[in-house]
Amino acid sequence: MEKVVIIGAGPCGLLLAHYLLRRGDRYQVEIYERLGDPTKVALSDSRTIPYSLNERGLGALRPIEGLEEAMQTAGVENWKIVRHKAKGKIQLLPRRQQATVDIDRIRVVKTLLSSLVAMAEGSGRLKLHFNYKCIGVDFPRQTLLLESVSPEATAELQPLLVHYDRLVGADGARSTVRSQFLKTQSFDFEQTRYRSCYKTLFFPSKNDETGYELQPQGFHVWQPEEGITLIAGPQQSGGYVGVIFAPRNRQDILNFQSLTQVKEFFRQYFPEASLLLTDTEAEALVKRPISSQLKIRCSRYHHEDRVLLIGDAAHAVGSSATGQGCNAALEDAQIFARLLDEWEDSWEIALAKFTEERQPDAHALGELDGNIIPISQILFAEFILRERWAKIAHRWFPQLVAPPLRELMNSNTPYAEILNKYRRWVAKVKASNLKFD
Ligand SMILES: Cc1cc2nc3c(=O)[nH]c(=O)nc-3n(C[C@H](O)[C@H](O)[C@H](O)COP(=O)(O)OP(=O)(O)OC[C@H]3O[C@@H](n4cnc5c(N)ncnc54)[C@H](O)[C@@H]3O)c2cc1C
């Protein structure tokens, strides 16, 4: 039995573990995760983010019995985007073709984890280690160094040395496994910091005192000023998980010093959301850190026949209103599993094929991300018109006119194909968005 060590129990690492454990007695899977067990952390204490899972991500769960249904049950089916405009006006952007599932990251991880544990129970083929951070990798020796970051860990505790037969770096945009690739020959890597930073927040859907309520079953977006955005996805619990974005060169506006400052900020930029923000949450926002996102581009996703980079570790993109990173990460796991099928578990071939097959799409995603929806309000109006026109024209002339861009992004059409169809629009948005840097 081969020992596969996965670093990172995020959506991608956990889904890949599912796929590996379904391959009979061939693999023993050991997962090391820097954070604590998500089933033991309250949502309000976590730094979760709202996801919209589309056909790409949901389709990657489908081959595993019950997983897509479990995710749908844990999330909320969403048929529209609600754009909040000035003076309380709203614009509805329906998702007529395909609903997405709105769910926060912690629930995605918990759902994948609980079904993984249930599936592997009693087999002895799954070992989960939370609060273990990978701090070093030795490719020639096939070993990893892991340090306990548990709150109970003492300074005297020695790092753990772990041997692997195969190693999977599913450790996100700031991957430690990937940093070892930099020491190998002919590996090129680009990292770009996004022009915006963000803070996450939670709020209820209704203010019980005033009766104010957000339109249900929608993903809400406020963009009062170019570069300043609040997005909020409905959650199974009834409330919303949201993210406030601000340009990095104005990040001070998110650096709240007091509850009053938070409330003033919300009244100024997001008056409707301010009606829902509780004092407890406003206080939590003062303490919550400002985060930033990275775009990652690598020249390969494997090392020899032993190591795989997958998900954000291989090709992270920002959230930039198209919400693809998690969907693409889940799709990665499904693609790698298919390659193991096709090549009868020859990692030597499957790894090389993964880079070959996945890279054009990952690079195309990097190009699409941030360059689909314009920041400029004028160009945004053009985008909406184009999407409506494409919807009608595609119905009449399917060979000549591509489906709307947003619809394609939410389907499982390969990203390289989407970029091919929309190259001119993407170039136009890119040129326009650069002016906001
Ligand atoms: C604000 C925001 C909104 C987003 N919205 C969407 C959306 O709507 N739809 C969508 O598809 N995507 C969205 N994304 C992107 C999405 O978050 C990522 O693409 C997705 O989480 C990638 O999954 P992953 O498993 O590859 O990596 P991650 O989710 O980053 O998981 C990596 C895991 O590895 C662990 N780890 C890291 N380093 C180590 C180490 N050294 N040792 C041990 N463990 C380690 C981390 O703790 C983490 O649990 C959004 C991102 C942001 C920031």
Ligand as a Chemical Component Dictionary entry (heavy atoms), coordinates in Angstrom:
data_LIG
# 
_chem_comp.id                   LIG 
_chem_comp.type                 NON-POLYMER 
_chem_comp.pdbx_formal_charge   0 
_chem_comp.three_letter_code    LIG 
# 
loop_
_chem_comp_atom.comp_id 
_chem_comp_atom.atom_id 
_chem_comp_atom.alt_atom_id 
_chem_comp_atom.type_symbol 
_chem_comp_atom.charge 
_chem_comp_atom.model_Cartn_x 
_chem_comp_atom.model_Cartn_y 
_chem_comp_atom.model_Cartn_z 
_chem_comp_atom.pdbx_ordinal 
LIG C1  C1  C 0 -12.962 36.530 -0.254 1  
LIG C2  C2  C 0 -12.884 35.305 -1.081 2  
LIG C3  C3  C 0 -14.026 34.825 -1.738 3  
LIG C4  C4  C 0 -13.951 33.679 -2.522 4  
LIG N1  N1  N 0 -15.075 33.240 -3.175 5  
LIG C5  C5  C 0 -15.028 32.128 -3.921 6  
LIG C6  C6  C 0 -16.221 31.633 -4.582 7  
LIG O1  O1  O 0 -17.292 32.198 -4.516 8  
LIG N2  N2  N 0 -16.110 30.520 -5.335 9  
LIG C7  C7  C 0 -14.918 29.859 -5.463 10 
LIG O2  O2  O 0 -14.880 28.857 -6.180 11 
LIG N3  N3  N 0 -13.794 30.280 -4.840 12 
LIG C8  C8  C 0 -13.811 31.406 -4.077 13 
LIG N4  N4  N 0 -12.664 31.832 -3.441 14 
LIG C9  C9  C 0 -11.391 31.104 -3.640 15 
LIG C10 C10 C 0 -11.245 29.917 -2.683 16 
LIG O3  O3  O 0 -11.138 30.390 -1.371 17 
LIG C11 C11 C 0 -9.980  29.084 -2.976 18 
LIG O4  O4  O 0 -9.727  29.004 -4.331 19 
LIG C12 C12 C 0 -10.127 27.648 -2.417 20 
LIG O5  O5  O 0 -10.255 27.691 -1.029 21 
LIG C13 C13 C 0 -8.934  26.784 -2.812 22 
LIG O6  O6  O 0 -9.003  25.556 -2.141 23 
LIG P1  P1  P 0 -7.649  24.776 -1.754 24 
LIG O7  O7  O 0 -8.091  23.567 -1.034 25 
LIG O8  O8  O 0 -6.805  24.634 -2.962 26 
LIG O9  O9  O 0 -6.855  25.779 -0.804 27 
LIG P2  P2  P 0 -7.265  26.386 0.614  28 
LIG O10 O10 O 0 -8.731  26.519 0.749  29 
LIG O11 O11 O 0 -6.423  27.613 0.789  30 
LIG O12 O12 O 0 -6.794  25.276 1.637  31 
LIG C14 C14 C 0 -5.445  25.058 1.937  32 
LIG C15 C15 C 0 -5.342  24.465 3.324  33 
LIG O13 O13 O 0 -3.975  24.198 3.593  34 
LIG C16 C16 C 0 -3.678  24.609 4.925  35 
LIG N5  N5  N 0 -2.243  24.932 4.974  36 
LIG C17 C17 C 0 -1.614  25.986 4.408  37 
LIG N6  N6  N 0 -0.297  25.933 4.641  38 
LIG C18 C18 C 0 -0.087  24.816 5.381  39 
LIG C19 C19 C 0 1.085   24.225 5.950  40 
LIG N7  N7  N 0 2.295   24.772 5.785  41 
LIG N8  N8  N 0 0.937   23.085 6.650  42 
LIG C20 C20 C 0 -0.285  22.501 6.834  43 
LIG N9  N9  N 0 -1.441  23.033 6.313  44 
LIG C21 C21 C 0 -1.326  24.173 5.591  45 
LIG C22 C22 C 0 -4.565  25.816 5.147  46 
LIG O14 O14 O 0 -4.787  26.060 6.535  47 
LIG C23 C23 C 0 -5.835  25.416 4.410  48 
LIG O15 O15 O 0 -6.757  24.755 5.228  49 
LIG C24 C24 C 0 -12.707 32.982 -2.637 50 
LIG C25 C25 C 0 -11.575 33.438 -1.948 51 
LIG C26 C26 C 0 -11.654 34.584 -1.181 52 
LIG C27 C27 C 0 -10.435 35.053 -0.434 53 
# 
loop_
_chem_comp_bond.comp_id 
_chem_comp_bond.atom_id_1 
_chem_comp_bond.atom_id_2 
_chem_comp_bond.value_order 
_chem_comp_bond.pdbx_ordinal 
LIG C1  C2  SING 1  
LIG C2  C3  SING 2  
LIG C2  C26 DOUB 3  
LIG C3  C4  DOUB 4  
LIG C4  N1  SING 5  
LIG C4  C24 SING 6  
LIG N1  C5  DOUB 7  
LIG C5  C6  SING 8  
LIG C5  C8  SING 9  
LIG C6  O1  DOUB 10 
LIG C6  N2  SING 11 
LIG N2  C7  SING 12 
LIG C7  O2  DOUB 13 
LIG C7  N3  SING 14 
LIG N3  C8  DOUB 15 
LIG C8  N4  SING 16 
LIG N4  C9  SING 17 
LIG N4  C24 SING 18 
LIG C9  C10 SING 19 
LIG C10 O3  SING 20 
LIG C10 C11 SING 21 
LIG C11 O4  SING 22 
LIG C11 C12 SING 23 
LIG C12 O5  SING 24 
LIG C12 C13 SING 25 
LIG C13 O6  SING 26 
LIG O6  P1  SING 27 
LIG P1  O7  DOUB 28 
LIG P1  O8  SING 29 
LIG P1  O9  SING 30 
LIG O9  P2  SING 31 
LIG P2  O10 DOUB 32 
LIG P2  O11 SING 33 
LIG P2  O12 SING 34 
LIG O12 C14 SING 35 
LIG C14 C15 SING 36 
LIG C15 O13 SING 37 
LIG C15 C23 SING 38 
LIG O13 C16 SING 39 
LIG C16 N5  SING 40 
LIG C16 C22 SING 41 
LIG N5  C17 SING 42 
LIG N5  C21 SING 43 
LIG C17 N6  DOUB 44 
LIG N6  C18 SING 45 
LIG C18 C19 SING 46 
LIG C18 C21 DOUB 47 
LIG C19 N7  SING 48 
LIG C19 N8  DOUB 49 
LIG N8  C20 SING 50 
LIG C20 N9  DOUB 51 
LIG N9  C21 SING 52 
LIG C22 O14 SING 53 
LIG C22 C23 SING 54 
LIG C23 O15 SING 55 
LIG C24 C25 DOUB 56 
LIG C25 C26 SING 57 
LIG C26 C27 SING 58 
# 
